[in-house]
Amino acid sequence: MEIQISSENGIVPSRDQDCAARLQKLLKAGTMDTIFVLSPGEYFLASAIKLEGLQNVKIIGYGARFISRYDPCDPYSFRGAFDFTGCKNCTISGLTLTTDRDPNCAGHVKAVNVDECTVDIALDEGFHLSGKESIRCVDSCDERLIPNRHIYFADDHGYRYSLIRENVIRLYAGQSNQGQLRRLLAGEPVCMKHSLYPRCPLLFTECSGMELNDITVESSPGVTCGIYPRSENFTFRRFQIRLPYGSKRIYASNADGIHVTGLAGKLVIEDCLFEHLGDDAINIHNEGATVYKLEGDVVTCYARRFYSEPDEKRSRLSDKWARPGDTVLVYDRKTMLQKGRFRVVSYEVNRLVMEGLAGSINEGDVLANEALATHAEIRRCTVRNSRARAFILQSHHVTVEDCYLYGTAGSAIIIAPDTERWNEMTPGQDIEICNTVFDSCGAYIQERNAAIVIAVQHDSGKNDAAYPAGVHNRIRIRDNLFVNLPGGTVYAAAVKDMKIIGNRIVNCRRNPGFSAEAMHICNCEEMVSFDNLLFSTMALQRV
């Protein structure tokens, strides 16, 4: 393989001059069978490095730190760091990614006025707001900086605020936020995000056989790594999202760590670290498609996002949602049970031709492309202090093993599709969670509060008891440690064939509605539970 070294090609690391165009030119010069070595140093990127069609390429940058331009006053001008399209069998190793300005700031609550819907916040030392910066989300935390959801404002239109004295702001919330404001206490730490979902620092579209080793992300304005259709077979090893040493920020990333939207084949995530996340550490799913017209073998469907109608722009499915030969699964929206399957003959956005229908299909049913039900292996990973969950698993054939999950505001793991708001599929099937520690997870008490939640929709307002067993199939939860939980260990609804075996439960608080202080099981069939030990100050119990 040819070897290209950046310094030998006249590229000198610089914090003062934009290096994006020169690096992009170098990396695009050898699109096949090339090793690129990026010399140590700091590289400023005013725009993303866009790479297309690389094959069998290695990008090695141990000691190379990439600083992307970020403007908190215009956060959606952020263009990311690396954007890969149509690349195959490539390895990226040793890079560190950050931004030139902080994507969030921190402070402490000074005063709350519930009637006026205002919060006075004193910015922590090292942070400053001029009044022009955007504030899109505000989260409260406990003294350990675990998000506690006393408040969790989030609106991509932004929140109005004013400077009432030096480094003290008054944030104006809406009437709908009064319930949250009543929970907020003076002195609580808060994190204020300047953006929610700008472009990802690491973006992959139609890439396959990609391997990321020893990547560190210290600052991300939104989702850190996005994997979009139609990508296939990804491996992450020693991928870290963490604050830089000495940082006083609360979040390293404003949104998800790794967000998978339609990955074929296999996803391997090993020995990775996700700290101080503004949302989920890992979210694995593909898009659902709601059927609204059937004409013979022609199916017209749409993405039902936030209760959208078929003709809305946000109802557009990905143009790579399916391709000829794929198998599509059919789910009854009322029960969420699988009722059929068919092969794809042809596909264009929101319209496909099917053949070989086994079972039935009707208007209103939900479709999922089985080819994009990612087979995932998550091993020896650590998640600490997440605003939402550690892992959302909406797929088939998933293993979570030897992980440490600490300080999630919501459940550490949730297995549930969402066909009403986020339009994410599928229900869980053949999922094993083993030898994992769940510590201080579920800081935000809610109806389903448990370290592991298996439900029919993300939304806890859904009546899980109305759905039959068989939405989820073959779930194994074994040999885990649940410790210091404010609620239960497992909440499971509508599962067929579930085994909960050999788990230990230590110092988990009694929460009304959870049997034996541990589990809440609803409409499940073929369930086996034994040798789960609950330790308390009074006795040792089996549950």
N, C-alpha and C positions, 0 to 999 in steps of 0.2 A: 504493500500500500504506500502511496505517496504521503509524505509528511510535510506539512506547511506550518511554520512557526510565525506568529503574528509579528514579533519584533523584527524578524528577518525580512518582513514584507513592509517595513516602514510604519507600522502601527505602534505608536507609543501611548501607553495608558495616560489618560488625562481627565481630571475632574473639571477642567475649565473649557474644554473643547468637545463638541459632539463627536463621538466615535462611531455612531451607528452606521453611517453610510460606508465608511472605510471597512468596518468589520463585515458588513453585509456583502460588500464587493469581494472580500477575501473568501468568505464562506461559500459564496455562490460560484466561485471560480472552480472549485473541485466538487462537483455534485456526486461523484461516485468514487468509492474505494480510496478515501482520503482521511488522514488523521490531521486534525487542526489542533495545534497547541497554542493556547492563548496565554501570553506571558503574564506573570503576576503583576498586580497593580490595580488602580481604580479607573474604570471607564465610565464616562458620562454618556447617557443615551437620551437624546431629545425625542426620539421616536423608537419604535420597535425594530428589531432586526428581523426581517421577513425572509424566510427560507422555504423554497418550494422544490419538491422532487429530489431531495437528497437520498442517496442509496448507499448503504454500507459505509456510512461516514461516522467518525468519532470526533467529538468536540471536547477537548480536555482543557480545563481552566483552573487547576488548583492554584489558589492564591489570587485569582482574578475576581474582582468585585465590580458588579455592574450597578450603576446608580441611575435610575430612571427619573426623568422630569415629572414632577407632580405639583399641581397647583390647587391648593385647598379652596381657592376662590372660584375655580372653574374645574372641578374634579373630573368631569366627564371628557375633558381634553386629554386625559391620560391615555397613552397609546401602548402601554405594556413594555416588555423587554424582549422576549423571543416569541415569534409567531411562526409555527411550523405547519405547512400544508403539503399533503401528498408525499410525505417522507417515509422511507422504509428501512428497517434494520439499522437504526442509528443509535449511538450511545452519546449521552451528554453527561459529563462528569466534572465535579469539583467547582462549580460556579456558586457565587454568592450574589443574591439579588436584593436590592433595597431601593429606596426613593430619596430624592434630594430634600424633600420636605415631609413632615409627618402626616400620615393620612388620618390621624385621630389625635385628640388631646385629652388630658385628664384633669379632674378637679374634684372638689368636695362640696357637698350640699351645705349651703349656708342657711337657707330658709325656704319653706314651702307655703304657698298660699293656695289652698285647694279651691276656694271659692273663685278666685281670679285665674286659676289654672296657670300659675307661674312657679318657676323654681329659680332661686338665686344660687349660682354656682361660682365658687372661688377657684380659679385656675391654679393648678399646682405649679410649683417652682419649675421654670424652664419652658413653660407654655405661655403663649400670647395670642390674643385674637384682636384683630383690628376692627372687626364688625363686618368685614366683607367676606369672610370665610363662610363656607356652607356648613350647616349642621343637619345631617340626614338621619341620625340615630343617636339616642342617648340611653345608656345602660347603667344601672346601679350595680354595685358589687358589695360583698362583705369585706371584712378586714383582711381576708386571705386573697382578695382580688378575684374571688370566684363570682361570676355574674349571678345575682340572686333574683332578678326580675321583679324587684319592687317597682321599678319602672323599666320599660323596654320599648320606649318610643321608637318607631321606625316609619319614616315617610320619605319617599324619594323626591317629593316636591320640596322638602326642607322645612325647617322650623325657624320661625322668626325669633330673634333675640336682640337685646340691646346691652350696651356697656353702661353699667350704673356707677361704677367707680373703677379705679385701677385694678385690672385683672379680675374683676367680678362681673359676671353677665347675668341678665335676667332672661330666662328662656320662657317663651309663651307656648303653652300646650293647648289642646282643644278640650271641649267639654267631655268628649269621649275618653279622655285620659284621667278624669277625676278619680276613678277607682284606683288607678295605679298611684296617683299622687298621695292618696290617703295612706298608703303603705310606706312611703318614702320618709326617711329619718334624717334629721340634721346630722352632718358629719359623715354620711355615707360617701364612699368613693364613687365617681361616675366617669364613664368613658363617652366621649362625644366623637362620632365618626363624621368625617367630611364627605364621605361617599359610601354608597352601598354596592353598586354593581357596574363599575366602569370596566374597561377591558382587562383581561387577565394578564398578569406579568408573564405567565407561561401558558401558551395556547396551542392546542394540537387539533387539527382538522384533517380527516382522511389519512391519518398516519398509522403505520403498522410496524410491529416488531421494535418498539421504542424502549430504550432502557435509560433510566435516570439514576445516577449514583452520586452520592455525596453532594447534593444540591442543598444550599441553605438559603432560606428566604427570611429576611429580617423585617421587611415592610411591604405590605400588600394593600392597595386601596380597595380591593374587593375580593372576589374569588381568586385564589392564588394560582391554581392550575386547573384549566378547563380542557376536558377531552370530549370532542364533539364527533358526531357521525361523519363518515363512517370509518372510525378508527378500529384497530384490532391489535390485541396482544401488547400490553404495557407492563413494565416492571419498574418499581421504585425501590431503591435500596439506600438506606441512610439519608432519606429525604427529610429535611428539617424545616419547620416553620417555627421561629422563636425570635424573641426580642434580642437585639444586640446587647452585649454586656454594658451595664450602666444606664440603660434606657429607663425612663420613668413613664413610658407609655403603658397602657393596660392591655391593648391588643396589638399583636404582631400583624395579624391579617384582619381586615374589616369584615370578611365573609368566609365562605368555605375554604378548606385547605385544598383537597382534591375533589373536584366535582366532575362526575362521569355522566354524560348524557348520550348513551348509545355507543357502547364499546362491544364489539364482537370478540369472541375468543376468551382470553384469560387475562386477568389483572392480578399481579403479584405486588404486594406492598409489605416490605420486610424491614425491621430494625429502624423504623421511622419515628420522628418526634413531631408532635403538633401541640404547641403551647400558645396560650392566650389567643384563642380563636374568636372572631366576631360572629361565627356561626358554626356549622358542622365541620368536624375534621375531615370526614370522608362521606360523600353522598354518591351512591351507586344506583343508577336508574336508567330507564329509557323512556321515551315519550309514549303516552297513551294516545289513542285515536278514537273519538266517539263517532259512531255511525249515525248519519242523519238522512241517507237516501240509499235505497237499493234498487237497481235496475238490472235484473238478471244477474250476471256475474260481475257487474260493475258496482263498486262500493265507493260512495262518496262519504268522506269523514272529515273530522276537524280536531284541532287541539283545544280541549275545553279548559282554558286557563282563567282562573278567577271568574268562573261561571259565565264565560263568554258565549256569544252566539256564533253560528258557523261563518257568517260573512264578515266578522271583525278581523282586523289585521293581526291581532294577537292570537287568532285561532289558526294561523298558518302552521302546518307541520313542516318539519325539516324536509328539504328536497332530497335528503339522503335517508329518509326514514325507512325505506324499504327498497329492495331491488329484486329482479326476477329470480325465482328459486327460493326465496325466503319463506319460512313458515310463520304464519301469523296466528296467534292465539285469540280466541273470542271469549269475552267475559260478560256475563249478565250483570248490568249495572245495579239491579235491585238486590242481588244476592252476592255479587262479586265472585261467583263460582265460574270456573272455566266450563264452557258449553260447546266449544267447537274449535276447529282449526282448518286452515286452508293454505295453499301455496300461492305465491304471488306470480302472476304472469307478466304484468307491467305495472309501473307506478309513476305517477307525477304528483305534484303537491296536492294533498287532500283528495286524491282520487286513485283508485287501483282497480285492476282486473284480477279476479281470483279464479282458481280451479281446484278441483279435488276437495270440496268442502266435506269435512267429516263433522257431524253434529249439526248445529243450526246457527243462524245469524239473523238478527233483527235490528231495526232502527232503535237507537238508544244504547246498543251494546258498546262495550269498550274493547279495543283491539290493542295487542302488544306484539311487537316483532320478536319472536323467540330467538332469532339470530343475535339480537342485541341484549339478551339476558346474560350479562357478564358472569363468567365463572371467576370468583375472586378468592384469593388467599391473603389474609391479613395476619401477619405473625410478628410477635415481639415488638409491637408498636406501643408508644406512650402518648396519651392525650391528657393534657392538663389545662384546666380553666377555660372551658368552652361556653359561649353564650347559649348554645343550643345542645346538640348531641355530639357524641364521639363519632358514631357510625350510623348512617341510614342505609339499610340493606333492602333494596327493592329489586331482587334478582333471584336467580337459581344457582345452586351449587356454590355456596359461600362458606368459607371457614374463617373463624376468628379464634386465634390461639396464642396463648402466652403474652397477652397484652396487659397493660396497666392503664386504667381509665379513672381519672381523678377530676373532681370539681366541675362536672357538667351541670349547667342550669337545668336542662331537661334530662330525659332518660339518656343513659350512656349509649344504649343501642335501641334503635327502633326499626321494626320490621313492619312496614305498612305502605301500601300504595297510596297515591293521592290523586284522585281523578276529578276533584272539584276545583282546587285552587292551583296547584303547581303542575298538574297533569303529568304525574310521574307513575310509572309502572315498573315491575309487576309485583303481585303478591309473592311472599317468600316460599321457596321450595328447596328442600335438601340443604338446610343451613345448620351448621354446627358451631357452637360457642363453647370453648373449653379452656381450662387452665388460665383463666383471666381474672384479674383483680378489679373489682368495682368498688372504688373508695370515694365516699362523700359525693356521690352522684345524685342528681335529682334535687338540687338545692331549691328549685322552684316547685312548691307543692301544688299539684293539680289533681284532677279526678283520677287520672291513670297513673299517678306517680309511682314509678318503679324503675329499677336500674335497667331492666330489659322490658320493652313494651312490644307486644305483637298485636296489632290492631287492624281494622279494616280501612281506616283513613287516618292521615296525620292528625286531623282535627279532633281534639278530645271531646267536642260536643256531639260527635256521632254516637248513636246507640249501638254499641257493639253486640248487645244481646239480640239484636234483630237479624243478625247474619248467621248462617249455618256453619257448622264445621266443614272444613275443606277449602276455605279461601286460601289458607296457608297449609302446606303439607310437609311432613317429615322435618321436624325441628328438633335439634338435640342441644340441651344445655347441661353440661356436665363438668364436674371437678373445678368449679369456679369459687372464688372467695368474694363474698359481699360484706363490706365492712363500712360502718359509720354512715349508713343510709338514713335519710330523714323519712323515707317511705318504705315501700315494699321492694322485693327482689325481682319478681317476675309478674307481669300482667300479660295474660294471653287470652285472646279471643279468636274464635272461628278457626282453630287449628285441628287438623286431622293427623294423627300419628306424631305425638310429641313425647319426648323422654326428658325428664329433669332428674338427674342422678348425681349423687356424690358431691353436692355443693355445700359449702360452709357459710353460715350467716352469723356475723359477729356485730354486736352493738348497733343493731338496726332498730330504730324507734317504732313504737306501735303507732299505726295509722289506721283509723276506723275504716272498715271495709276490706281490709286485707286479712285473709285467713291465716291463723298461726303466725301473725306478724310478718309473713313472708310472701305469700303468693295469692294472686287473684286470678282464678281460671273461669272463663265464660264460654259456653258453647263449644267445648273441645271434645273430640272423640279419640279413642285409642291412645289415651294418655297414660304414661307410666311415670311415677314419682317415688323414689325411695333413696334412703341413705343420705338425705339432706339434713345436715346438723345445724341446729340453731343454738348458739351459745348466748346465755344471758347471765346476769349476776346472780340469779337465783338457781338456775338449773340448766342441764343439757337436755334438749328436746330433739326429737326427730319429727320432721314435717314432710 
